[in-house]
């Protein structure tokens, strides 16, 4: 069932706050209006144009099992959300056109009932009835891509504590075949995919929260075989308890690099890529306590990738300007962010400048930071 949530009629906490940018990567507070939900925790965030109007909308999954779609007005403001029901404890989700009908769909991993839920989009911010697929215990990470080179999107999920990597082969119509286990590492909390060695096959990067060879944690790289399976993982040591990973060219050498948010170390680790799917020793940069997620984007329009980090334990957003060599200049963090979790960078007001959005668990607020 799809219902419209009245932005002014909800009780309890739960708002969307829009923060205007000062043009140098820092932000100033300006209160927005739209309510997210009544006293529930927003957990994960993605974005896309769900109604084909050319504006980037925001999708949020909450801890109580609700998928919210906030329609963008194209100027950095958003309308009240439309909601769909997900089984509780929704985890990472992905947005893609799974059935190639020109409309964005959503796939959500659900931890407590061990399933993957697929919502096919109607192109108007609403969805068809969800279809559930059996999954591993404790779903955590979700990434979408064509992992078997058949021209059809597939899904890869990670699970903790089962420690497995699951592959769901897509049928091209938005349905999926029964999953197969395609790898395993210790405590895989997240998943990202890209062609790291430029062989035409999608590869997988999974931060493992703790495990060998490092007693702390690492970033495990699974090079794809192009058939939905992967080579044995190679783990690269990071700092303590890597929770998430971003893939981007951080030093403009044409090779993809990795950055991890280290939840137990108040740091991020950058591993520069060699272009062949291998990576150099990690370089650490200090951020706030318990960094949960990070995103790579060019925040100051200088042609160099920057990092935006949600430091949940310090209730702040850290902005790190790239030095074009894998190191970063730490800017004054935006505090009072209320325990940020997921981070995304998009242009929400169509001014050609990257903006940032994050759900915050402490005060049930979805914050949007507008770049200027």
Long-range contacts (C-beta under 8 A, 24 or more apart in sequence): 1-84, 1-85, 2-82, 2-83, 2-84, 2-126, 2-127, 3-82, 3-83, 4-80, 4-82, 4-83, 5-35, 5-37, 5-68, 5-80, 5-81, 5-82, 5-83, 6-35, 6-80, 7-33, 7-34, 7-35, 7-79, 7-80, 8-35, 10-35, 10-37, 10-38, 11-38, 11-39, 12-38, 12-39, 12-364, 13-38, 13-39, 13-363, 13-364, 13-365, 14-38, 14-39, 14-40, 14-42, 14-364, 14-365, 15-364, 15-365, 15-366, 16-70, 16-78, 16-365, 16-366, 16-367, 16-368, 17-365, 17-366, 17-367, 17-368, 18-76, 18-77, 18-367, 18-368, 18-370, 19-334, 19-367, 19-368, 19-369, 19-370, 20-370, 20-372, 21-353, 21-355, 21-369, 21-370, 21-371, 21-372, 22-372, 23-371, 23-372, 24-300, 24-331, 25-299, 25-300, 25-306, 25-319, 25-321, 25-331, 26-319, 26-331, 26-332, 26-334, 27-317, 27-334, 27-369, 27-370, 29-336, 32-77, 32-78, 32-368, 33-77, 34-70, 34-77, 34-78, 34-79, 34-80, 34-81, 35-80, 35-81, 36-60, 36-62, 36-68, 36-81, 36-359, 36-364, 36-365, 36-366, 37-62, 37-64, 37-66, 37-68, 37-81, 37-83, 37-364, 39-364, 40-64, 40-66, 40-364, 41-359, 41-361, 41-364, 42-68, 42-341, 42-359, 42-360, 42-361, 42-364, 42-365, 42-366, 43-90, 43-91, 43-341, 43-342, 43-359, 43-361, 44-90, 44-91, 44-92, 44-93, 44-341, 44-342, 44-359, 45-341, 45-342, 45-343, 45-344, 45-357, 45-358, 45-359, 45-366, 46-93, 46-94, 46-95, 46-106, 46-344, 47-95, 47-344, 47-346, 47-348, 47-357, 48-95, 48-104, 49-104, 50-103, 50-104, 50-121, 50-123, 50-124, 50-125, 51-123, 51-124, 51-125, 52-102, 52-103, 52-123, 54-350, 55-348, 55-350, 56-346, 56-347, 56-348, 57-125, 58-348, 58-357, 58-366, 58-368, 59-93, 59-95, 59-106, 60-359, 60-366, 61-86, 61-90, 61-91, 61-93, 61-108, 62-90, 63-88, 63-89, 63-90, 63-361, 64-88, 65-89, 65-90, 65-110, 67-93, 67-106, 67-108, 67-119, 67-127, 69-125, 70-366, 71-125, 72-348, 74-349, 74-350, 75-349, 75-350, 76-348, 76-349, 76-355, 76-368, 76-370, 78-368, 82-125, 82-126, 84-119, 84-126, 84-127, 84-130, 85-130, 86-110, 86-117, 86-130, 87-112, 87-113, 87-115, 87-117, 87-132, 88-112, 89-113, 90-117, 91-139, 91-140, 91-141, 91-142, 92-139, 92-140, 92-141, 92-142, 92-190, 92-191, 93-142, 94-142, 94-143, 94-144, 94-155, 96-144, 96-153, 97-153, 98-144, 98-153, 98-170, 98-174, 99-172, 99-173, 99-174, 100-172, 105-174, 107-142, 107-144, 107-155, 108-142, 109-135, 109-139, 109-140, 109-141, 109-142, 109-157, 110-135, 110-139, 111-138, 111-139, 111-140, 114-138, 114-139, 114-159, 115-139, 116-142, 116-155, 116-157, 116-168, 116-176, 116-179, 118-174, 118-175, 118-176, 120-174, 131-175, 133-168, 133-176, 133-178, 133-179, 134-178, 134-179, 135-159, 135-166, 135-179, 136-162, 136-164, 136-166, 136-179, 136-181, 137-161, 137-162, 138-162, 140-188, 140-189, 140-190, 141-188, 141-189, 141-190, 141-191, 141-206, 142-191, 143-191, 143-192, 143-193, 143-204, 144-193, 145-193, 145-202, 146-202, 147-193, 147-201, 147-202, 147-224, 147-226, 147-228, 148-226, 148-227, 148-228, 149-200, 149-201, 149-226, 149-227, 154-228, 156-182, 156-191, 156-193, 156-204, 157-191, 158-188, 158-189, 158-190, 158-191, 158-206, 159-188, 160-187, 160-188, 160-189, 160-209, 161-187, 163-187, 163-188, 164-188, 165-191, 165-204, 165-206, 165-222, 165-230, 167-228, 167-229, 169-228, 180-228, 182-228, 182-229, 182-230, 183-222, 183-230, 183-232, 183-233, 185-211, 185-220, 185-233, 185-235, 186-210, 186-211, 186-212, 187-211, 187-217, 188-220, 189-242, 189-243, 189-244, 190-243, 190-244, 190-245, 192-245, 192-246, 192-247, 193-247, 194-247, 194-256, 195-224, 196-221, 196-223, 196-247, 196-256, 196-273, 196-277, 197-223, 197-275, 197-276, 197-277, 198-275, 199-226, 200-226, 201-225, 201-226, 203-230, 203-277, 204-230, 205-245, 205-247, 205-258, 206-233, 206-245, 207-238, 207-242, 207-243, 207-244, 207-245, 207-260, 208-235, 208-242, 209-241, 209-242, 209-243, 209-263, 210-241, 211-235, 213-237, 214-238, 216-240, 216-241, 216-264, 216-265, 217-241, 217-242, 217-262, 217-264, 218-242, 219-245, 219-258, 219-260, 219-269, 219-271, 219-279, 221-277, 221-278, 221-279, 223-277, 234-278, 236-271, 236-279, 236-282, 237-281, 237-282, 238-262, 238-269, 238-271, 238-282, 239-264, 239-265, 239-267, 239-269, 239-282, 239-284, 240-264, 240-265, 241-265, 242-269, 243-291, 243-292, 243-293, 244-292, 244-293, 244-294, 246-294, 246-295, 246-296, 246-307, 247-296, 248-296, 248-305, 249-273, 249-305, 250-296, 250-305, 250-307, 250-322, 250-326, 251-322, 251-324, 251-325, 251-326, 252-303, 252-304, 252-305, 252-324, 257-326, 259-294, 259-296, 259-307, 260-294, 261-287, 261-291, 261-292, 261-293, 261-294, 261-309, 261-310, 262-291, 263-290, 263-291, 263-292, 263-312, 264-290, 266-290, 266-291, 266-311, 266-313, 267-291, 268-294, 268-307, 268-309, 268-320, 270-326, 270-327, 270-328, 272-326, 283-326, 283-327, 285-320, 285-327, 285-328, 285-330, 286-330, 287-311, 287-318, 287-320, 287-330, 287-333, 288-313, 288-314, 288-316, 288-318, 288-333, 289-313, 289-314, 290-314, 291-318, 292-340, 292-341, 292-342, 293-340, 293-341, 293-342, 293-343, 293-358, 294-343, 295-343, 295-344, 295-345, 295-356, 296-345, 297-345, 297-354, 297-356, 298-354, 299-345, 299-354, 299-356, 299-371, 301-353, 301-354, 308-343, 308-345, 308-356, 309-343, 310-337, 310-340, 310-341, 310-342, 310-343, 310-358, 311-340, 312-339, 312-340, 312-341, 312-361, 313-339, 315-339, 315-340, 315-360, 315-362, 316-340, 317-343, 317-356, 317-358, 317-367, 317-369, 334-369, 337-367, 338-362, 338-363, 338-365, 338-367, 339-363, 340-367
